[in-house]
Amino acid sequence: MKRYGNIGLKWRLIQNMLAHFLFWVAVWFFFYYFFSFNSNVKVYVTWFSSLLLPLTMLTTYFMVYYLIPKYLLSKQYFKFALYTFYTMVASSNLIILTLYGCLFFLLKFNITLIPPMSKNYLFILVLVYLVVGMVSFINLLKHNNKTTSKNKELENKILATQLQLKDQELQYLKMQIHPHFLFNTLNTIYGLALKQSKQTPDVILKLSNLLDYILYQVNKPMVSLNEELLHIKEYIDLERIRFQETLNVSILIEAVDEKIQIAPMLLIPLVENAFKHGNIVDNFLTVNIKSELTDNQLKFIIENTINRQSVKSVKDGIGLENLKKRLEFHYKDNHQLTLEQTESFYTASLTIFKLKEKNNG
């Protein structure tokens, strides 16, 4: 692999050198074309173009590989302007020497033989610095594109890492929810089994349905809202068996379109929280649940009886903290969770302003 990598590097180096060579050949013909305009002194034009070329190359490479990286890209603008001025002065003097050298050695100071275009010193400078400026601009453009590409690649890597971390955090939060469903129900089954109750098979079946939802459906990004509401009813049925005559439940859940989607196990923790932290007051644990959907806006309200000693444990519960994180993950800036406490009731109100619909395509 290393051998193939070295071959590829050498090939790119050869391609780069060839591109530079062809470019400077094109520049030489560019000089020759202008300086030979209205002139028959081909020897002078050839020599002058050939001597002017290395000066142009030297100025260009000094600008591109030293001044721009060292001063311009590091935002030392004053130094860049100062050293660019020095470079132009030095290159201008070298161009004057080249001009006089060709005039002396090739034309014996016979000014009448000088091609018209090479008599204009300002025109010569314009041609040289046009090449320098064009190469510098292309180099800056390539550097900008390369930097943009690297930044984009880095952003994509950071985004991918963040998404991966978010997904891991979400899976962790989901896993934390699972034991809360099981603990109370297993205790209920244990109690029923000791009594050899005929309700035991029914409770086990309902628990099986909940386990199927927890272990399999919860891994989906979205589930049907109807499915979530159905498992809330099954969860309450299990709690009815556990609390027996001490439970007073009121459920008002409207039927919704099967296309309406919601994050799995988003509402059940609120229901579980009501039973876990609710208190029996006046011989009853009262739980009131209301769910309504209007124009894809879900309003879910659940309240349960409490005594004042239980308030702190409700607010500090890990279930609610996990729920808040999941809401922030799935419905950032698209939800409102309100927790209120009165003398005898604790109320949780969740509004999701815009639920998604299932895409059948």
PEQUIJO-V859358 format. One record per pair of residues at least 12 apart in sequence whose C-alpha atoms are under 10 Angstrom apart, sorted by the first residue. I is the first residue (numbers start at 0). J is the second residue. If there is no record, write none. Layout:
BEGIN
I&J + I&J
END
This chain:
BEGIN
23&52 + 23&53 + 23&55 + 23&56 + 23&130 + 24&49 + 24&52 + 26&48 + 26&52 + 26&55 + 26&56 + 26&126 + 26&127 + 26&130 + 27&45 + 27&48 + 27&49 + 27&50 + 27&51 + 27&52 + 27&53 + 27&55 + 28&45 + 28&48 + 28&49 + 29&48 + 29&126 + 29&130 + 30&44 + 30&45 + 30&47 + 30&48 + 30&49 + 30&51 + 30&52 + 30&117 + 30&123 + 30&126 + 30&127 + 31&44 + 31&45 + 31&46 + 31&47 + 31&48 + 31&49 + 32&44 + 32&45 + 32&48 + 33&48 + 33&114 + 33&115 + 33&116 + 33&117 + 33&122 + 33&123 + 33&126 + 34&47 + 34&48 + 34&113 + 34&114 + 34&115 + 34&116 + 34&117 + 34&118 + 34&123 + 35&48 + 35&113 + 35&114 + 35&115 + 35&116 + 35&117 + 36&114 + 36&115 + 36&116 + 36&117 + 37&114 + 37&115 + 37&116 + 38&112 + 38&113 + 38&114 + 38&115 + 38&116 + 39&112 + 39&113 + 39&114 + 40&105 + 40&106 + 40&112 + 40&113 + 40&114 + 41&114 + 42&105 + 42&106 + 43&101 + 43&102 + 43&104 + 43&105 + 43&106 + 43&112 + 43&113 + 43&114 + 43&117 + 44&101 + 44&113 + 44&114 + 44&117 + 46&97 + 46&101 + 46&105 + 47&94 + 47&97 + 47&98 + 47&100 + 47&101 + 47&102 + 47&105 + 47&117 + 48&97 + 48&117 + 50&94 + 50&97 + 50&98 + 50&100 + 50&101 + 51&93 + 51&94 + 51&97 + 51&98 + 51&123 + 51&127 + 52&127 + 54&90 + 54&91 + 54&93 + 54&94 + 54&97 + 54&127 + 55&90 + 55&94 + 55&124 + 55&126 + 55&127 + 55&128 + 55&129 + 55&130 + 55&131 + 56&127 + 56&130 + 56&131 + 57&90 + 57&131 + 58&83 + 58&86 + 58&87 + 58&89 + 58&90 + 58&127 + 58&128 + 58&130 + 58&131 + 59&127 + 59&128 + 59&130 + 59&131 + 59&132 + 59&133 + 59&134 + 59&135 + 60&131 + 60&134 + 60&135 + 61&83 + 61&86 + 61&131 + 62&79 + 62&82 + 62&83 + 62&86 + 62&131 + 62&132 + 62&134 + 62&135 + 63&131 + 63&132 + 63&134 + 63&135 + 63&136 + 63&137 + 63&138 + 63&139 + 64&135 + 64&138 + 66&78 + 66&79 + 66&80 + 66&82 + 66&83 + 66&86 + 67&79 + 67&83 + 67&135 + 67&138 + 67&139 + 68&139 + 68&142 + 70&82 + 71&139 + 72&139 + 72&142 + 87&124 + 87&128 + 90&124 + 90&127 + 90&128 + 91&120 + 91&121 + 91&123 + 91&124 + 91&127 + 91&128 + 94&120 + 94&123 + 94&124 + 94&127 + 95&120 + 95&123 + 95&124 + 98&113 + 98&117 + 98&118 + 98&120 + 98&123 + 101&113 + 165&325 + 165&328 + 166&328 + 168&324 + 168&325 + 168&328 + 169&218 + 169&321 + 169&324 + 169&325 + 169&328 + 169&329 + 170&217 + 170&218 + 170&325 + 171&321 + 172&317 + 172&318 + 172&320 + 172&321 + 172&322 + 172&324 + 172&325 + 173&213 + 173&214 + 173&217 + 173&218 + 173&263 + 173&264 + 173&265 + 173&321 + 173&322 + 173&325 + 174&213 + 174&214 + 174&217 + 175&317 + 175&318 + 175&321 + 176&213 + 176&264 + 176&267 + 176&268 + 176&271 + 176&317 + 176&318 + 176&321 + 176&322 + 177&209 + 177&210 + 177&213 + 177&214 + 177&217 + 177&264 + 177&268 + 179&268 + 179&271 + 179&272 + 179&275 + 179&318 + 180&206 + 180&209 + 180&210 + 180&213 + 180&234 + 180&267 + 180&268 + 180&271 + 181&206 + 181&209 + 181&210 + 183&237 + 183&238 + 183&241 + 183&271 + 183&274 + 183&275 + 184&202 + 184&203 + 184&205 + 184&206 + 184&234 + 184&237 + 184&238 + 184&240 + 184&241 + 185&202 + 185&203 + 185&206 + 186&241 + 187&199 + 187&202 + 187&203 + 187&237 + 187&238 + 187&240 + 187&241 + 187&242 + 188&200 + 188&201 + 188&202 + 188&203 + 188&206 + 188&237 + 188&240 + 188&241 + 190&241 + 191&240 + 191&241 + 198&240 + 199&240 + 201&237 + 202&233 + 202&236 + 202&237 + 202&238 + 202&240 + 202&241 + 203&237 + 205&230 + 205&233 + 205&234 + 205&236 + 205&237 + 206&233 + 206&234 + 206&237 + 208&230 + 208&233 + 208&234 + 209&230 + 209&231 + 209&233 + 209&234 + 212&226 + 212&227 + 212&230 + 212&263 + 212&264 + 213&230 + 213&263 + 213&264 + 216&263 + 216&264 + 217&262 + 217&263 + 217&264 + 217&265 + 218&262 + 218&263 + 219&262 + 219&263 + 220&260 + 220&261 + 220&262 + 220&263 + 220&329 + 221&259 + 221&260 + 221&261 + 221&262 + 221&263 + 221&264 + 221&329 + 221&355 + 221&356 + 221&357 + 222&257 + 222&258 + 222&259 + 222&260 + 222&261 + 222&262 + 222&263 + 222&264 + 222&357 + 223&255 + 223&256 + 223&257 + 223&258 + 223&259 + 223&260 + 223&261 + 223&262 + 223&263 + 223&355 + 223&356 + 223&357 + 224&254 + 224&255 + 224&256 + 224&257 + 224&258 + 224&259 + 224&260 + 224&261 + 224&262 + 224&263 + 224&264 + 224&265 + 224&266 + 224&297 + 224&354 + 224&356 + 225&252 + 225&253 + 225&254 + 225&255 + 225&256 + 225&257 + 225&258 + 225&259 + 225&260 + 225&261 + 226&257 + 226&260 + 226&261 + 226&263 + 226&264 + 227&260 + 227&261 + 227&262 + 227&263 + 227&264 + 227&265 + 227&266 + 227&267 + 228&252 + 228&253 + 228&254 + 228&255 + 228&264 + 228&266 + 228&267 + 228&290 + 229&252 + 230&264 + 230&266 + 230&267 + 231&264 + 231&266 + 231&267 + 231&268 + 231&269 + 231&270 + 231&271 + 232&250 + 232&252 + 232&267 + 232&270 + 234&267 + 234&270 + 234&271 + 235&248 + 235&250 + 235&267 + 235&270 + 235&271 + 235&274 + 235&286 + 238&271 + 238&274 + 242&274 + 242&279 + 242&283 + 242&284 + 244&282 + 244&283 + 244&284 + 245&279 + 245&280 + 245&281 + 245&282 + 245&283 + 245&284 + 245&285 + 246&274 + 246&279 + 246&282 + 246&283 + 246&284 + 246&285 + 246&286 + 247&279 + 247&282 + 247&283 + 247&284 + 247&285 + 247&286 + 247&287 + 247&303 + 248&283 + 248&284 + 248&285 + 248&286 + 248&287 + 248&288 + 248&303 + 249&285 + 249&286 + 249&287 + 249&288 + 249&289 + 249&301 + 249&302 + 250&286 + 250&287 + 250&288 + 250&289 + 250&290 + 250&301 + 251&287 + 251&288 + 251&289 + 251&290 + 251&291 + 251&300 + 252&288 + 252&289 + 252&290 + 252&291 + 252&292 + 252&299 + 253&289 + 253&290 + 253&291 + 253&292 + 254&290 + 254&291 + 254&292 + 255&290 + 255&291 + 255&292 + 255&293 + 255&295 + 256&292 + 256&295 + 256&356 + 257&356 + 257&357 + 258&355 + 258&356 + 258&357 + 258&358 + 258&359 + 259&292 + 259&295 + 259&354 + 259&355 + 259&356 + 259&357 + 259&358 + 260&295 + 260&354 + 260&355 + 260&356 + 260&357 + 260&358 + 261&297 + 261&329 + 261&330 + 261&351 + 261&354 + 261&355 + 261&356 + 261&357 + 262&325 + 262&326 + 262&329 + 262&330 + 262&354 + 262&355 + 264&322 + 264&325 + 265&321 + 265&322 + 265&323 + 265&325 + 265&326 + 265&329 + 265&349 + 266&299 + 266&300 + 266&301 + 266&322 + 266&349 + 267&322 + 268&318 + 268&319 + 268&321 + 268&322 + 269&299 + 269&300 + 269&301 + 269&302 + 269&318 + 269&319 + 269&322 + 269&346 + 269&347 + 269&348 + 269&349 + 270&286 + 270&287 + 270&288 + 270&300 + 270&301 + 270&302 + 270&303 + 270&347 + 271&318 + 272&301 + 272&302 + 272&303 + 272&313 + 272&316 + 272&317 + 272&318 + 272&319 + 272&347 + 273&285 + 273&286 + 273&287 + 273&288 + 273&301 + 273&302 + 273&303 + 273&304 + 273&305 + 273&313 + 273&345 + 273&346 + 273&347 + 274&286 + 274&302 + 274&303 + 274&304 + 275&313 + 275&316 + 276&303 + 276&304 + 276&305 + 276&306 + 276&309 + 276&310 + 276&311 + 276&312 + 276&313 + 276&314 + 276&316 + 276&345 + 277&302 + 277&303 + 277&304 + 277&305 + 277&306 + 277&309 + 277&310 + 277&313 + 277&344 + 277&345 + 278&303 + 278&304 + 278&305 + 278&306 + 278&307 + 278&308 + 278&309 + 278&343 + 278&344 + 279&303 + 279&304 + 279&305 + 279&306 + 280&303 + 280&304 + 280&305 + 280&306 + 280&343 + 280&344 + 281&304 + 283&304 + 284&303 + 284&304 + 284&305 + 285&302 + 285&303 + 285&304 + 285&305 + 285&344 + 286&301 + 286&302 + 286&303 + 286&304 + 286&344 + 286&345 + 286&346 + 287&300 + 287&301 + 287&302 + 287&303 + 287&304 + 287&346 + 288&300 + 288&301 + 288&302 + 288&303 + 288&346 + 288&347 + 289&301 + 289&302 + 289&348 + 290&348 + 290&349 + 290&350 + 291&350 + 292&350 + 292&351 + 292&352 + 292&354 + 293&352 + 293&353 + 294&352 + 294&353 + 294&354 + 295&351 + 295&352 + 295&353 + 295&354 + 295&355 + 295&356 + 296&333 + 296&334 + 296&350 + 296&351 + 296&352 + 296&353 + 296&354 + 296&355 + 297&334 + 297&349 + 297&350 + 297&351 + 297&352 + 297&353 + 297&354 + 298&334 + 298&335 + 298&348 + 298&349 + 298&350 + 298&351 + 298&352 + 299&336 + 299&347 + 299&348 + 299&349 + 299&350 + 299&351 + 300&336 + 300&337 + 300&338 + 300&346 + 300&347 + 300&348 + 300&349 + 300&350 + 301&338 + 301&345 + 301&346 + 301&347 + 301&348 + 301&349 + 302&338 + 302&339 + 302&340 + 302&343 + 302&344 + 302&345 + 302&346 + 302&347 + 302&348 + 303&340 + 303&343 + 303&344 + 303&345 + 303&346 + 303&347 + 304&340 + 304&341 + 304&342 + 304&343 + 304&344 + 304&345 + 304&346 + 305&340 + 305&341 + 305&342 + 305&343 + 305&344 + 305&345 + 305&346 + 306&341 + 306&342 + 306&343 + 306&344 + 306&345 + 307&340 + 307&341 + 307&342 + 307&343 + 307&344 + 307&345 + 309&345 + 310&340 + 310&341 + 310&344 + 310&345 + 313&338 + 313&345 + 314&338 + 314&339 + 319&338 + 322&336 + 323&335 + 323&336 + 326&349 + 326&351 + 330&351 + 330&352 + 330&353 + 330&354 + 331&351 + 332&351 + 332&352 + 333&350 + 333&351 + 333&352 + 333&353 + 333&354 + 334&349 + 334&350 + 334&351 + 334&352 + 334&353 + 334&354 + 335&348 + 335&349 + 335&350 + 335&351 + 335&352 + 336&348 + 336&349 + 336&350 + 336&351 + 337&349 + 337&350
END
